[in-house]
């Protein structure tokens, strides 16, 4: 972790406290109509950081939290929160990290260096996918599904910054979109996973 990344990591708790107290940057969109996806979530696949195919069929019956990530962002400390959530709900929840360099060039590293950074500095053990776009014309197929009502049934919200989160239910429906300022450990997300 370089000096800039250490400063960002130290600043992260303050940033989240400010958002919690003021609501600044917090946004959520929910599937209030219980819209079913016209295209099955389970037919999707991505490429893992190690280059192997990752079939979403293996996620059936679990909650899935999909997060676009970056190593040089003010929200990078959220990796620790994501790992904590993953540890708390192992077996019931899968978290998939999607490194992307779409916002201010905050993810310049290779797949290998990103994986090493996450494991060494935050103990990340949930799956990371190969770095690819999450917005615009070049967004990968998973993010096309997450942001196209014709595929997911209702949502068109694209990531507004790094560490936006999409929660998919155990039956493959997109439950909600949560902006970067919504902590993975918040009631909005973690509360949905309570037994």
C-alpha positions in Angstrom: 0.0 0.0 0.0 1.5 3.3 -1.0 1.3 6.6 1.0 -1.7 7.8 -1.0 -3.6 4.6 -0.4 -2.8 4.7 3.3 -4.2 8.3 3.5 -7.4 7.1 1.7 -7.7 4.2 4.1 -7.4 6.4 7.1 -9.9 8.9 5.8 -12.5 6.3 4.9 -14.2 6.0 8.3 -14.6 9.8 8.5 -16.1 9.9 5.1 -18.7 7.2 6.0 -19.6 8.9 9.3 -20.2 12.1 7.4 -22.5 10.3 4.9 -24.3 8.5 7.7 -25.0 11.7 9.7 -25.9 13.9 6.7 -27.1 11.5 4.1 -24.6 13.0 1.7 -24.0 10.7 -1.3 -26.4 8.0 0.0 -28.7 6.7 -2.6 -30.7 3.5 -3.0 -33.2 2.3 -5.6 -35.3 -0.7 -4.7 -37.4 -3.2 -6.6 -40.6 -2.2 -5.0 -42.8 -4.0 -7.6 -41.0 -7.3 -7.2 -40.2 -7.2 -10.9 -38.9 -10.5 -12.2 -36.0 -10.3 -14.7 -36.8 -11.1 -18.3 -33.3 -12.4 -18.7 -32.1 -14.9 -16.1 -29.3 -13.8 -13.8 -28.1 -17.3 -13.7 -27.3 -17.4 -17.4 -24.6 -14.7 -16.9 -20.9 -15.4 -16.5 -17.8 -13.4 -16.0 -14.1 -14.0 -16.1 -12.4 -14.3 -12.7 -9.2 -12.4 -12.0 -7.3 -15.7 -12.5 -8.6 -15.9 -16.0 -11.1 -18.8 -15.4 -14.8 -18.5 -16.4 -17.2 -17.9 -13.4 -20.7 -19.2 -14.1 -23.4 -17.4 -12.2 -25.4 -20.7 -12.2 -23.2 -21.6 -9.2 -24.8 -18.7 -7.2 -28.4 -20.0 -7.3 -30.0 -20.0 -3.8 -27.7 -17.3 -2.4 -27.8 -13.6 -2.0 -25.3 -12.0 -4.4 -23.7 -8.5 -3.8 -22.0 -7.2 -6.9 -19.6 -4.3 -6.4 -17.5 -2.2 -8.8 -14.2 -1.6 -7.0 -11.0 0.4 -7.3 -7.7 0.5 -5.3 -7.1 4.3 -5.3 -10.5 5.6 -4.3 -11.8 7.2 -1.1 -14.1 4.2 -0.7 -11.3 1.6 -1.0 -11.5 1.0 2.7 -14.9 -0.5 2.0 -13.0 -3.7 1.0 -12.7 -4.4 4.8 -16.5 -3.9 5.3 -17.3 -6.2 2.4 -15.0 -8.9 3.8 -16.6 -8.5 7.2 -20.1 -8.9 5.6 -18.9 -11.9 3.6 -17.5 -13.6 6.8 -20.7 -12.9 8.7 -23.0 -14.5 6.0 -20.8 -17.2 4.4 -22.9 -19.8 2.8 -25.9 -17.4 2.5 -24.1 -14.6 0.6 -21.6 -14.3 -2.2 -19.8 -11.1 -2.9 -18.3 -10.5 -6.4 -15.8 -7.6 -6.8 -15.6 -6.1 -10.3 -12.4 -3.9 -10.5 -12.9 -1.1 -13.0 -10.9 1.9 -14.1 -14.0 3.9 -15.2 -13.8 6.7 -12.6 -10.9 9.1 -12.6 -8.4 6.3 -13.4 -8.6 5.0 -9.8 -7.9 1.3 -10.8 -4.8 1.3 -13.0 -3.4 -2.1 -11.8 -3.3 -5.5 -13.5 -5.7 -8.3 -12.4 -2.8 -9.9 -10.5 -1.7 -6.7 -8.7 -5.3 -5.9 -7.8 -5.9 -9.3 -6.3 -2.7 -9.1 -4.3 -3.5 -5.6 -3.1 -6.9 -6.7 -1.9 -5.7 -9.9 -0.1 -2.6 -8.3 1.6 -4.3 -5.1 2.7 -7.9 -6.1 3.4 -7.8 -9.9 3.7 -10.2 -10.2 0.8 -11.3 -13.8 0.2 -14.4 -13.2 -1.9 -14.1 -13.6 -5.7 -12.7 -10.8 -7.8 -13.4 -10.7 -11.5 -11.1 -9.6 -14.3 -10.9 -5.8 -14.6 -13.4 -4.5 -17.2 -15.8 -1.6 -17.8 -19.0 -1.1 -15.7 -20.5 1.9 -17.5 -20.9 3.2 -21.0 -20.9 1.4 -24.3 -18.0 -0.9 -23.2 -19.6 -2.2 -20.0 -19.3 -5.9 -19.5 -22.3 -8.2 -19.9 -22.9 -8.5 -16.1 -23.3 -4.7 -15.9 -25.4 -4.6 -19.0 -27.8 -6.9 -17.1 -27.6 -4.9 -13.8 -28.4 -1.6 -15.6 -30.9 -2.6 -18.3 -34.6 -2.8 -17.3 -35.2 -5.1 -20.4 -32.8 -7.6 -18.8 -33.2 -7.2 -15.0 -36.9 -6.1 -15.0 -36.7 -2.6 -13.5 -33.3 -0.9 -12.9 -31.4 1.5 -15.2 -29.1 3.0 -12.6 -25.5 2.7 -13.6 -22.6 3.0 -11.1 -22.2 6.7 -10.2 -18.7 6.0 -8.7 -16.6 3.2 -7.4 -18.1 0.8 -4.8 -21.7 1.0 -5.9 -23.5 -2.1 -4.9 -26.2 -4.3 -6.5 -28.0 -6.9 -4.4 -29.6 -10.0 -6.1 -31.9 -12.3 -4.2 -31.5 -16.0 -3.9 -34.0 -16.5 -6.7 -32.1 -14.3 -9.1 -34.1 -11.0 -8.9 -32.3 -7.7 -8.6 -33.3 -6.4 -5.2 -31.6 -3.0 -5.1 -28.9 -0.6 -6.1 -26.9 1.2 -3.4 -24.5 4.1 -3.9 -20.9 4.2 -2.7 -21.8 6.0 0.5 -24.1 3.1 1.6 -21.9 0.8 3.8 -22.2 -2.9 3.1 -22.7 -3.3 6.9 -25.6 -0.8 6.9 -29.2 -1.8 7.7 -30.1 -1.2 4.1 -27.9 -4.1 3.0 -26.8 -6.2 5.9 -30.4 -6.0 7.3 -31.7 -7.9 4.3 -29.4 -10.8 5.1 -30.6 -11.2 8.7 -31.9 -14.7 9.5 
